Amino acid sequence: MRTRKLPNVRTFSLYLAKSSVLNFQDILTDTAREKIDSGSATSISTNELGDKATVYIFQTVAKTPNWITDLSRIFENVPNIKNKSSSALLIFLQQERIFITPFAHGWQYIDDTKIETDFGLKVAVNSLNDAKLKRIDCSHLGEAMKGVSQSAFQRDIQSFGIDEALDLVMRITGTAEKDGFAKNITGSTALKISKEMAIEDLDVLAEEALARFKSSNYKNSSFHIIDKVTPIRDKVSIEALDSEVLKIIKSSGDNFELSMPGWSEDDVVYYGFFGPGVRGRHPDLLISHYRAALGQKLSEISTDTIANKHGIVAEFNNELLATKRWSIKKALIGSITFNGGLYAISEGQWYRLDQQFKIDIDEAFDHLNEEWDSTPEKLVKRCTIDNKKSGYEPELDYNRRCAKQYDQICLDQEILTVPSIPYGRFEACDLIDIKEKRIIHVKKSSRQSSVLSHFFKQGSNSAKILKTFPEARDILVSKIAQISDEKTATECSNKLGSSMAGWKVEFHIIDAPRIDGSFKIPFFSRITLRDECRVLQGMGFQVAIRFIPC
């Protein structure tokens, strides 16, 4: 019989095993099973929770904490304290599904391939009020990075700035509706709940959570954004996408980066690589480190290598100094366009993004892409005296030639400083066409996504500064007086006016056309271009992108 304890506010985490998992021990990692088999872990079963339940208790040998050793170097008579960190996994069956609740560091003994990766998130969006959120964690596909938006107050989901098609929502925290299910909820892979309850209530909680996991009520709220990406489950499609990723890794493409899986709960001390022929320890996690570790063996890796043989190890900042491992594939985050579709990978899972979004981005790019009235000045190709090496002239030389050719002012590498503005050093543009009221930014090559995205953001930022701060315009006019003459500076001042009305921001990209004769930029750079153009147009600027063939 249960001896119930009066409920108080408790916090529990709950994981859901995949429906294909039928046995409790199948959920455990190899390390956990080894501990059980060796007798260093204890398992106890009962029928007092759910249909049946087992708790696995993991104990460690007591040892002196690292901080005691550090303190002993500068203080005398520091007590020789020893810590013994223990943890547990409570696994139980309810409604013909297996649930797991970890205690302390017990989550490290869960085989993450055996659990539903969106269980907590689905329960959360079917339980939370979309106007009372506290925090949202997401992976931004355009930037291959993870972000956290949080607030000291409850806010609606739109105010967190979530991009419906670019952000994979990984974790949501908020205040639950007043239906008795929970007080506060955090949903990711695990469901984390705070409410007045006792451990004996976990089975009832799990049953309700399972119902909410299966519900589609969230589709009628702002949480419908989580459906903007669709998981790919077809094995043939996954193999094809994996092969495309491999080509990009080998060619040093910038579509992908490495990231720690979102279900890890502790801070990391260091990252390292493991597997045949690859080693190295680093304070951060970058795909460039993986390429460097492989060296000449980079060309030898296969899809099986990144999925099963090579991986990442992280040491966590807890009393156990525990480590966790995962494959290179599971660490990949980024996207590709493949067979007419836009696909993204996060934590080893492939997703297809909303096709309408891709269409909208392509249409926005086509609308901004302007043709020339006459053939533009081209980049000059130069050769060494012995004719053994050739290359194009530097951007600065090109911009200076254009300034003379088209009666413009070259401001390339001319840094303006506005003391009254935080971080007030900026480059106004590469060329300024005073007569036609054009701010022109020039970049060689349209092949590198990160470079172009920075290029567009930089152009948007400089226009924003010039538009917003009169003193920035005054400093620009002074710079033009130094470079040219007072007459030109006065003309510029008059054209700028008090609001820069009628001015246009143009992005000029020097590049060779694609095979079909068209000019393109990487997809996620197109997203950045669209977003920055919206900002510029909102400030009253006209915006265009033009290509200069080379």
Secondary structure, 3 states (H helix, E strand, C coil): CCCCCCCEEEEEEEEEECCCCCCHHHHECHHHHHHHHHCCEEEEEECCCCCEEEEEEECCCCECCHHHHHHHCCCCCCCCCCECCCEEEEEEEECCEEEEEEECCHHHHECHHHECCCHHHHHHHCCEEEEEEEEEEEEECCCCEEEEEEEEEEECHHHHCCCCCCEEEEEEEEEECCCCCCCEEEECCCEEEEEEECHHHHHHHHHHHHHHHHCCHHHHCHHHHHHHEEECCCHHHHHHHHHHHHHHHHCCCCCEEECCCCCCCCCEEEEEEECCCCCCEECCCCHHHHHHHHHHHHHHCCHHHHHHHCEEEEEECCCCCCEEEEEHHHHEEEEEEECCEEEEEECCEEEEECHHHHHHHHHHHHHHECCCCCCCCCCCEEECCCCCCEEECCHHHHHHHHHHHHCCEECCCCEEECCCCCCCEEECCCEEECCCCEEEEEEECCCCHHHHHHHHHHHHHHHHHHHHCHHHHHHHHHHHHHHCCHHHHHHHHHHHCCCCCCCEEEEEEEECCCCCCCCCCCHHHHHHHHHHHHHHHHCCCEEEEEEEEC
